[in-house]
C-alpha cells in the first residue's frame, strides 16, 4: 500500500487505518494491526509503536496527506501528536471486506464452540458437535456482533437456539459441593433444595455439613449470594464439574 511522500515513497505493510470525520473532512492515520486495540486498552502507551507513519492523511491508501489548514480548522492549533491521539481514540478502525468476513466467521465459530461446551441434547445428555451448533445458529438467524466478545454473546445465542431453532438444546448442569457450619446448613437447606435440580450427596456433621448439588449454572450466583448474605461468607462453594450432565 504505497504512501507518496515529498521526496520518496514509503510502502506500508500490515496496515490498519483509523478514520475520523470532523468539520466535514475525513482524517486517517496508518497504524500497525492489533496495536489500535492495545492502545485503547492501555496496554500500549508508546505512540511510535502504534503508528506506521506520523502523518495525518485524507486518504491513506492514496497517500494524500491532510493540509495544515484543514487540520487546524477541525482540531484547532494543537500538536500533531494530539490530533493523532484524538483520531486514535475516537476514530473507526477500517476493516476490509475479506478481513471482516474472516473475523466474523472466526467469532461465530468461537461462539459455537463455547455453546457446545455449555450445552447438551436434553434426551441423551450428550454434547453436540460444533458443526451442528453452527447450523442451528444459522437456522435461528443468530447475528454475530463484531464489537462484542464471543463470551458475552453466548447467553443470547443459547436463548435464540432454544426459541427459534429445531435443535433440542439445554444448558449442561453444574455439579458443586457446599461445605459450611451445620447451623448455617440447617438454616439454608430449604432454599438450596429449591434451586438445586438434584441433591447427589449430603452429610451432616456435628460442626460442619457437606452437600453435593446438581444445578443449572444460572443458579450458581443465587447460591453464592445466599452463602454470602445469610451465612456471612462462612463455609465454601467448590465447582466439581462445570459441564456435568444428569443421568436418567
C-alpha positions as CSV (number, residue, x, y, z in Angstrom):
1,X,0.0,0.0,0.0
2,X,2.1,3.0,-1.2
3,X,2.2,6.3,0.5
4,X,3.6,9.2,-1.6
5,X,6.0,11.5,0.3
6,X,7.6,14.7,-1.0
7,X,11.0,13.1,-1.6
8,X,10.4,9.4,-1.5
9,X,7.8,6.7,-1.4
10,X,7.1,4.5,1.7
11,X,5.4,1.2,1.4
12,X,3.2,0.4,4.4
13,X,2.6,-3.3,5.2
14,X,0.3,-4.9,7.8
15,X,-1.6,-1.6,8.0
16,X,-4.7,-0.8,9.9
17,X,-6.4,2.5,9.0
18,X,-8.3,4.5,11.7
19,X,-10.7,7.2,10.3
20,X,-12.3,10.2,12.0
21,X,-14.7,12.6,10.3
22,X,-14.6,16.1,11.7
23,X,-15.6,19.5,10.4
24,X,-16.8,18.0,7.1
25,X,-13.4,16.3,6.4
26,X,-12.2,12.8,6.7
27,X,-8.9,12.3,8.5
28,X,-7.0,9.0,8.6
29,X,-3.9,7.6,10.3
30,X,-1.9,4.4,9.4
31,X,-1.4,2.1,12.4
32,X,0.0,-1.4,12.9
33,X,-2.6,-4.1,13.1
34,X,-3.5,-5.1,16.7
35,X,-1.9,-2.0,18.1
36,X,-5.0,0.1,18.0
37,X,-6.9,-2.1,20.4
38,X,-3.8,-2.3,22.6
39,X,-3.6,1.5,22.8
40,X,-7.3,1.8,23.6
41,X,-7.0,-0.8,26.3
42,X,-3.9,0.9,27.8
43,X,-1.6,-2.0,27.1
44,X,0.4,0.1,24.6
45,X,1.4,3.6,25.6
46,X,4.1,4.4,23.1
47,X,2.5,6.3,20.1
48,X,5.5,5.5,17.9
49,X,4.9,1.7,18.3
50,X,1.2,2.2,17.2
51,X,1.8,4.4,14.1
52,X,3.3,3.3,10.9
53,X,3.9,6.9,10.0
54,X,3.2,10.0,12.0
55,X,1.4,11.9,9.2
56,X,-2.4,12.6,9.2
57,X,-3.9,11.7,5.9
58,X,-7.1,12.4,3.9
59,X,-6.7,9.1,2.3
60,X,-4.0,6.6,3.5
61,X,-4.3,4.2,0.5
62,X,-3.6,7.1,-2.0
63,X,-1.0,8.7,0.2
64,X,-3.0,12.0,0.4
65,X,-1.7,14.0,3.4
66,X,-4.1,16.3,5.2
67,X,-3.5,20.0,4.7
68,X,-2.4,22.1,7.7
69,X,-5.3,24.4,7.3
70,X,-7.9,21.6,7.3
71,X,-6.3,20.1,10.5
72,X,-6.4,23.5,12.3
73,X,-10.0,24.1,11.2
74,X,-11.0,20.7,12.5
75,X,-8.8,20.3,15.6
76,X,-7.5,23.8,16.4
77,X,-3.9,24.7,16.7
78,X,-2.7,21.7,18.7
79,X,0.4,19.5,18.1
80,X,0.1,16.7,15.5
81,X,0.6,14.1,18.3
82,X,-2.6,15.3,20.0
83,X,-4.5,15.2,16.7
84,X,-3.3,11.7,16.1
85,X,-4.3,10.7,19.7
86,X,-7.8,12.0,19.1
87,X,-8.2,10.1,15.9
88,X,-6.7,7.0,17.5
89,X,-9.1,7.2,20.5
90,X,-12.3,8.3,18.7
91,X,-11.9,7.1,15.1
92,X,-13.3,4.0,13.5
93,X,-11.0,1.2,12.5
94,X,-11.4,0.4,8.9
95,X,-11.6,-3.3,8.0
96,X,-11.5,-4.8,4.5
97,X,-14.5,-6.9,3.4
98,X,-12.5,-10.1,3.3
99,X,-10.9,-9.4,6.7
100,X,-14.4,-8.6,8.1
101,X,-15.8,-11.8,6.8
102,X,-12.9,-13.8,8.2
103,X,-13.2,-12.1,11.6
104,X,-17.0,-12.7,11.8
105,X,-16.5,-16.3,10.8
106,X,-13.9,-16.8,13.5
107,X,-16.1,-15.1,16.1
108,X,-19.1,-17.2,15.0
109,X,-17.1,-20.4,15.4
110,X,-15.8,-19.3,18.8
111,X,-19.3,-18.6,20.0
112,X,-20.4,-22.1,18.7
113,X,-17.5,-23.7,20.5
114,X,-18.5,-22.2,23.8
115,X,-22.2,-23.1,23.3
116,X,-21.1,-26.7,22.5
117,X,-19.1,-26.7,25.8
118,X,-22.0,-25.4,27.9
119,X,-25.0,-27.3,26.3
120,X,-26.2,-30.8,25.7
121,X,-29.0,-32.7,24.0
122,X,-31.8,-32.9,26.6
123,X,-32.6,-36.5,25.7
124,X,-29.2,-38.1,25.6
125,X,-27.4,-35.5,27.8
126,X,-24.5,-35.7,25.3
127,X,-22.8,-32.6,23.9
128,X,-23.4,-31.5,20.2
129,X,-20.6,-31.2,17.7
130,X,-19.7,-27.6,16.9
131,X,-20.8,-28.0,13.3
132,X,-24.4,-28.9,14.4
133,X,-24.4,-25.8,16.7
134,X,-23.3,-23.6,13.8
135,X,-26.1,-24.9,11.6
136,X,-28.6,-24.3,14.3
137,X,-27.3,-20.7,14.8
138,X,-27.8,-20.1,11.1
139,X,-31.3,-21.6,11.2
140,X,-32.2,-19.4,14.2
141,X,-30.9,-16.3,12.4
142,X,-28.3,-15.6,15.1
143,X,-26.4,-12.4,14.1
144,X,-22.8,-12.1,15.4
145,X,-21.9,-8.7,16.8
146,X,-18.4,-7.9,15.8
147,X,-17.9,-5.3,18.5
148,X,-18.6,-7.8,21.3
149,X,-16.7,-10.7,22.7
150,X,-17.7,-14.3,21.9
151,X,-18.3,-15.0,25.6
152,X,-20.7,-12.0,26.0
153,X,-22.9,-13.3,23.2
154,X,-23.2,-16.9,24.3
155,X,-26.3,-16.5,26.6
156,X,-28.2,-14.7,23.9
157,X,-27.2,-17.3,21.4
158,X,-28.4,-20.2,23.6
159,X,-31.8,-18.5,24.2
160,X,-32.3,-18.0,20.5
161,X,-31.4,-21.6,19.7
162,X,-34.0,-22.7,22.3
163,X,-36.7,-20.5,20.9
164,X,-36.0,-20.2,17.1
165,X,-34.2,-23.4,16.1
166,X,-35.4,-27.0,15.7
167,X,-32.4,-28.2,17.7
168,X,-33.4,-29.6,21.2
169,X,-30.8,-28.0,23.5
170,X,-30.4,-27.2,27.1
171,X,-27.6,-25.9,29.3
172,X,-25.3,-28.6,30.8
173,X,-25.6,-28.9,34.6
174,X,-23.0,-27.8,37.1
175,X,-22.0,-30.0,40.0
176,X,-21.0,-28.2,43.1
177,X,-20.0,-29.0,46.7
178,X,-21.1,-26.8,49.5
179,X,-19.4,-27.0,52.9
180,X,-20.4,-24.8,55.8
181,X,-21.1,-24.9,59.6
182,X,-24.0,-27.2,60.3
183,X,-26.1,-24.5,61.9
184,X,-25.9,-22.5,58.7
185,X,-26.6,-25.5,56.5
186,X,-29.7,-26.3,58.6
187,X,-30.9,-22.7,58.0
188,X,-30.2,-22.7,54.3
189,X,-31.1,-26.3,53.3
190,X,-34.7,-25.5,52.3
191,X,-33.5,-22.7,49.9
192,X,-30.8,-24.9,48.5
193,X,-33.2,-27.7,47.7
194,X,-35.5,-25.2,45.9
195,X,-32.7,-24.0,43.5
196,X,-31.0,-27.4,43.0
197,X,-32.0,-29.8,40.3
198,X,-30.8,-32.8,42.4
199,X,-29.0,-33.4,45.7
200,X,-26.4,-36.1,45.0
201,X,-24.8,-36.3,48.4
202,X,-25.5,-34.9,51.8
203,X,-23.7,-35.4,55.2
204,X,-24.5,-33.5,58.4
205,X,-21.7,-33.4,60.9
206,X,-21.7,-32.1,64.5
207,X,-19.9,-28.9,63.4
208,X,-19.7,-29.0,59.7
209,X,-22.1,-30.2,56.9
210,X,-21.5,-31.1,53.3
211,X,-23.8,-31.2,50.2
212,X,-23.1,-32.0,46.6
213,X,-25.7,-30.5,44.2
214,X,-26.5,-30.6,40.5
215,X,-27.7,-27.2,39.4
216,X,-28.4,-25.1,36.4
217,X,-25.3,-22.8,36.0
218,X,-27.6,-19.8,36.3
219,X,-28.3,-20.7,39.9
220,X,-24.7,-20.6,41.0
221,X,-24.9,-16.9,41.6
222,X,-28.1,-17.3,43.7
223,X,-26.4,-19.9,45.9
224,X,-23.3,-17.8,46.3
225,X,-25.4,-14.8,47.3
226,X,-27.2,-17.0,49.9
227,X,-23.9,-18.0,51.4
228,X,-22.5,-14.5,51.5
229,X,-25.7,-12.9,52.8
230,X,-27.3,-15.5,55.1
231,X,-24.1,-17.1,56.3
232,X,-21.8,-14.1,56.2
233,X,-19.4,-15.9,53.9
234,X,-18.8,-18.8,56.3
235,X,-18.0,-22.1,54.5
236,X,-17.1,-22.6,50.9
237,X,-18.6,-23.5,47.5
238,X,-16.5,-25.7,45.2
239,X,-17.2,-26.4,41.5
240,X,-16.6,-30.1,40.9
241,X,-17.7,-30.3,37.2
242,X,-18.8,-27.3,35.1
243,X,-20.3,-29.4,32.4
244,X,-21.8,-32.1,34.5
245,X,-24.8,-33.8,33.0
246,X,-27.7,-35.6,34.5
247,X,-28.3,-39.3,34.0
248,X,-31.7,-40.9,34.0
